[in-house]
Amino acid sequence: ERQRGFLLIRIQLATMKLIIFDFNRTLYDPEKGALIEGAAEIIEHCGRSHRLALISMREKGRDGLIGTLGIASFFSSIVMTDAKTAELFKEVIASCGATPGETVVIGDRVTDEIAIGKEIGTKAIWFRAGKFASIEPIPGREPDHVISTLAEAKWLVG
C-alpha cells in the first residue's frame, strides 16, 4: 500500500513546473557547514526538468554561502527574507511562471514552508530529519509526502 501511494505521489509531482526548496537544514547543514548528503544531486537532477526556486531566512553571509557552495546557478529565483509568508511564496511562484497547482515545496519545517505551501495550494514534501523532525504538522496543512533522505525526493519528482 505504501509503495502504491509513493507511486501516485510520484506521478503527480512529475507534472510540476516549479520546485521551491528551503535552504537551511533542507539543502544545507549549518552544524557541518556543508550541503546535506544528496543535496547537490537533487538540485542538479531536478533542475533538468523543473524550474527551481530557493527561499531562505535572511542571515549574515548566507547570500555568499549559496554562491560559494556552487548551487546558485541552478535556481531561477533566490529569495532571502526576514519572514516566510504566503504572499512571498505566491510572488516567487508567479515570478517563475508557475501557479501554486504546478508547484511543489520541499522543506524541513512542517509548520513553516510546508504549511505555507499547503495553505496556498502547492504540493509539499516534508524532509523530516534533524532538528525539527519531531514537530507535528498543522491540522489541515499536512504534507503530501514525508521523506527522510533527499534521495527519496529525487525519486518522487522524477
N, C-alpha and C positions, 0 to 999 in steps of 0.2 A: 504493500500500500504506500509506504514512504517513497519507494522508487517511482511509482506511478505519479505521485504528487510532485516529485522532483522533476520528472519529465514534462508535466503540464506547465510548471513554472518556467522551465527552460524554453518551451515553445512560445509562451507569452513574452518572455524577455528578449527573445531573438528578434522580435519585431520593433523593439525600441530604437529611437533615433539618438537619444542622449543619455549618457550616464553621468550623474553627479557624484563625485567622490568627496567624502570628508578627508581631511589630511591627517591630523594628529590622532594617533592610535588606530587609524584605519590603514593608511599607507606608510606612516612614519612612526617609529618607536622612539619617543623622546628620552626614555631611560637608556637605550642603547646608542642613541644618536645616529640611527641608520634606518633605511627603509625596512619595513616588515617583510619577512620572508614571503616571496611571491608577488610583492607589490610591483616591481619593475615589469615582471612578466604579464601581469593582468593589465597594466596600463598600456603596454605595447600591443598586446593581443586585442583588447577592446578598442583601441584607437584605430585599428584597421577597418572596423565595420561600424563604429559609432562615433558621434561627436562626444568629446569628454569635457567636463567642467569640474573645477575644484573650488569648494567653498571651505574656508578655514577661518577660525578665530584669529584676529589680529594679535600677533605677539612680536616683540622686538626680534628682528633678524630672520623672521620666517620667510619673508619675500625672497631674500637672498638664498636661504636654505633650499627652497624649491628649485631655484636655478642651479645651485651647486650640486644637487642630487641628480641633475640631468633629466628631470621629468617635465619641466615647464613646457617644452615644445610640443608635447602630446595633447595639451589642453587648449580648447578654443576659448575658454574663459577661466581666469583665475581670480577669485574674489577673496580679499581679506576683509573681515568685518568685525565690528565690536559686538554684534548680536546677530544670531541666525534667526530670521523671521520668514514667515510665509511670503510676504511681499518680496523679500530679497530672492527667494527661490524662484518665484514667478518671473521676476526680472531676468534672472540668469537663464531660465528656460526659454523665455521669449527671445533673448539676445542670441541664443544658439539656434534659433529657427525651429524650435520644437514646441509641443504642448505638454501639459502635465501627463496626459494619457500616453505620450510617446517617450516618457522619461522614467528612469529607474534611479533611485538614490541608494548609495551604498555607504554605510557608516557604522560606527561602534556605539553611538549614543541613541538608544531606543527612545528616550524621552526628549531628544533634541532633533537632529536631522531626520531620523526615521519618522518620528511623529509629525514633523512639519511636512515631509513628503506625502505621508498618508492623508494629512489634512487637505492638501491641495490637489490630490488625485493622482499622484505618481505611484508606481510600483516601488517597493522598498525591500532591500536586503540588509538585514542586521548582521554585522560582523561581531558576533557575540564572543568576545575574547578579551582578556585583560581586565583593566581597572573597572570597567562599567558592566561587566558580564552578568553580575547578579541583580542589576536593576530590572524591574519588571516593566513591560510595555504599558502605555496608557490605554485603558479600555476604549475600543473603537478605533484605535490607531496602531494596531498590531502590524508588524512587518509581514510581507508576503512570504518571505523565506528567512530562515536563520542559518548562518554558516559559522564554522569555527576556524576555517582557513580561507585565505584568498584564492587558493586553487579551486575551491568549490564555486566561488563567484565566477571565475574564468569559465568553468564548465556551464554554469547557468546562463550566462549572457551570450553563449555561442562563440 
